Amino acid sequence: MAVTIRTISNASKKDLRKFIVFNYKLYRHSKYAVPEMFDDLMSVFMPSRNAAYDFCEAQFFMAYKGKKPVGRIVGIINHRANETWNKQSVRFGWIDFVDDEEVSRALIDAVIQWGRERGMKEIEGPLGFTDFDREGMLIEGFDQLGTMAAHYNYDYYPRHMEKLGFTKGADWVEYKIFPPKEVPEKFQRVCDIVQSRYHLHVRKYTSRKKLKVELGQEIFHVINEAYMPLYGFSRLSERQIDQYIKAYLGIVDLRLIPLVFDENETLVGVGIMMPSLSRALRRGRGARRFWGYLPLAWTLFVRRPKNTDLLLVAVKPEYQGKGVNALIIADLIPTYKRLGYRYAESNPELETNAKVQSQWDYFDHVQHKRRRCWVKEI
């Protein structure tokens, strides 16, 4: 039966529901996939809710065999990223498909054709609108539970990409990190030197409202500066920052957000961790209905899981390589012990980011996942 590609309107909640639910159904028997929250995806996909559409355009496609959906993909052109990196690139994201080469080829060809019509010269992905969307295709670690920040995919996906002529654009690696009960002596000496030499100190907020009002904008400005050199990054706009402040800073555990300031009380670094929501999201099945939020509320406010997700560490460029990361991690170790967490799971880190990865050498750690951004000339 031939594959049919249909365009999906990002202005139609009915169409987007079909697009989102395809992933839920494809992975309903997987022990490792963690669904994205339905409402969050609606906010990302609809132009009226996502400020990234100020500098991005997108087209949604679904593949069918007869009346049965067999795949999905989003084509994205991030004009700001293309200007920043001097590229003419169309991205593909949120790609899912059954194990059928005809389906994966039809999906990719649809994005290629859409990109060519707009003057693009290459295709790359999986990438989202911004770095705050899930990105990268899993190529190692298929037997590991996913996280709320990273997409899980079946092991046949990379084989399809290779057959379609894609090559490696960039790889990200992920780690499980097992903090000790106390800050290692050598690590503490580094922290003491850094604090003395650069006149830095760590503090935390106890009020989410106060954090949002006083430091919300500044936190994301630090992230903009810190992440600018990273693969495919595009600077967050003020409207995007406002959206992220509203979406995330109201639910974070402030005990897991160390903030590093200089002697003038200027923010120079931040770490953001959250209790792992992976199992709660699986039980809630994307929180499409009211009952789906109950496991999330239980995890956030009643019974903590045994691990956390290290969502990000961001340090101003002028302070990178000077031990600010050590201050952030040293502050978290006693908090970990007090709250009963056993390990942290890192977000994807570029394999070339030696500065970040070297900090795990002080702790027991294991690299358990690798994911890839694929590229191809068109």
HUBELQUI-V604840 format. One record per backbone hydrogen bond with DSSP energy under -0.5 kcal/mol. NH is the residue of the N-H (numbers start at 1). CO is the residue of the C=O. E is the energy in kcal/mol with one decimal. If there is no record, write none. Layout:
# HUBELQUI-V604840
nh: {NH	NH}
co: {CO	CO}
e: {E	E}
This chain:
# HUBELQUI-V604840
nh: {4	6	6	8	12	13	16	17	18	19	20	21	22	23	23	24	25	26	27	28	30	35	38	41	42	43	44	45	46	49	50	51	53	54	55	56	57	59	60	61	62	63	64	65	66	68	69	70	71	72	73	74	75	76	77	78	79	79	80	82	83	84	85	86	87	90	91	92	93	96	98	100	103	104	105	106	107	108	109	110	111	112	113	114	115	116	117	118	119	120	121	122	123	124	125	126	127	133	136	137	139	140	144	146	147	150	157	160	161	162	163	164	165	166	167	169	170	172	173	174	176	177	177	178	179	188	189	190	191	192	193	194	195	196	197	198	199	200	201	203	211	212	213	214	215	216	216	219	220	221	222	223	224	225	226	227	228	230	233	241	242	243	244	245	246	247	248	249	249	251	252	254	256	257	259	260	261	262	265	268	269	270	271	272	273	274	276	281	282	283	284	285	285	286	287	288	292	293	294	295	297	298	299	300	301	302	303	304	308	309	310	310	311	311	312	314	316	319	320	320	322	324	327	328	329	330	331	332	333	334	335	336	337	338	339	340	340	341	342	343	344	345	346	346	347	349	351	353	354	357	358	359	359	360	361	362	363	364	366	368	368	369	370	371	372	373	374	374	375	376	378}
co: {64	4	62	60	9	11	12	13	14	15	16	17	18	19	20	20	21	22	23	25	27	33	286	37	38	39	40	41	42	46	46	49	50	51	52	52	77	75	8	73	6	71	4	68	2	65	67	63	63	96	61	93	59	91	57	76	55	77	55	78	79	80	81	82	82	122	76	124	74	72	70	98	100	100	101	102	103	104	105	106	107	108	109	110	111	112	113	115	116	115	88	88	376	90	374	92	92	130	126	372	370	370	141	32	150	147	154	156	157	158	159	160	162	161	375	373	373	371	349	369	366	175	344	364	177	184	185	186	187	188	189	190	191	192	193	194	195	195	261	259	207	208	209	210	211	211	212	215	216	217	218	219	220	221	222	223	224	227	230	237	238	239	240	241	242	243	244	244	245	248	248	252	253	254	203	269	201	266	262	260	260	314	258	312	256	309	307	277	278	279	280	281	282	281	284	284	289	290	291	291	293	294	295	296	297	298	298	302	343	274	308	345	272	309	272	270	268	316	316	317	319	319	323	324	325	326	327	328	329	330	331	332	333	334	335	336	337	336	306	306	177	308	175	344	310	173	171	350	352	353	354	355	356	357	358	359	360	178	176	174	366	174	140	172	137	170	125	372	167	123	121}
e: {-2.9	-0.5	-3.0	-2.8	-1.1	-0.6	-2.5	-2.2	-1.5	-1.9	-2.7	-2.8	-1.4	-0.6	-0.9	-1.1	-2.3	-2.4	-1.9	-1.1	-1.3	-0.5	-3.0	-2.3	-2.2	-2.0	-1.8	-2.7	-2.1	-2.1	-1.3	-0.6	-1.6	-1.9	-1.7	-0.8	-1.7	-2.4	-0.8	-2.7	-2.5	-2.5	-2.8	-2.5	-0.5	-1.8	-0.5	-3.1	-1.1	-2.7	-2.0	-2.2	-3.3	-2.7	-2.7	-0.6	-1.9	-1.0	-0.7	-2.4	-2.2	-2.4	-2.7	-0.7	-2.2	-2.7	-3.8	-2.0	-2.1	-1.9	-2.1	-2.4	-0.8	-1.9	-2.2	-1.7	-2.2	-2.3	-2.8	-1.7	-1.6	-2.7	-2.6	-2.0	-2.7	-2.9	-2.0	-1.2	-2.2	-2.4	-3.3	-1.6	-2.8	-2.0	-2.0	-0.7	-2.1	-1.6	-3.0	-2.5	-3.2	-1.8	-1.5	-2.9	-0.5	-0.8	-1.4	-1.7	-1.9	-2.2	-2.0	-1.6	-1.5	-2.2	-2.4	-3.1	-1.3	-2.9	-3.2	-2.0	-2.5	-0.5	-3.1	-3.0	-0.7	-2.7	-2.2	-1.6	-1.9	-2.6	-2.2	-2.5	-2.7	-2.0	-3.0	-2.3	-0.8	-0.9	-2.1	-2.3	-2.2	-2.6	-2.2	-2.9	-2.4	-0.9	-0.8	-2.8	-1.5	-1.8	-2.1	-1.9	-2.3	-2.1	-2.9	-2.6	-0.9	-2.0	-2.1	-2.6	-2.3	-1.8	-2.5	-2.6	-2.0	-2.3	-2.6	-0.7	-0.9	-1.8	-0.8	-0.8	-2.4	-1.3	-1.8	-2.8	-2.9	-1.9	-2.1	-3.0	-1.4	-2.3	-1.9	-2.6	-1.5	-1.9	-2.3	-2.9	-1.9	-2.4	-2.4	-0.9	-0.6	-1.4	-1.4	-0.6	-1.4	-2.0	-1.0	-0.6	-2.5	-2.5	-2.0	-2.6	-2.5	-2.0	-2.3	-0.6	-1.6	-3.1	-0.5	-2.9	-1.2	-1.3	-1.6	-2.6	-2.8	-2.1	-0.7	-1.0	-1.4	-0.6	-1.3	-1.8	-2.5	-2.8	-1.6	-1.2	-1.6	-0.7	-0.7	-2.7	-2.0	-2.4	-2.3	-1.0	-0.6	-1.8	-3.5	-1.1	-2.8	-2.4	-2.5	-0.5	-1.3	-2.7	-2.4	-2.2	-1.9	-2.0	-2.3	-0.6	-1.0	-1.2	-1.3	-0.9	-1.9	-0.8	-2.0	-1.5	-0.7	-1.2	-1.7	-2.6	-2.7	-2.9	-3.7	-0.6	-2.6	-1.8	-2.8}
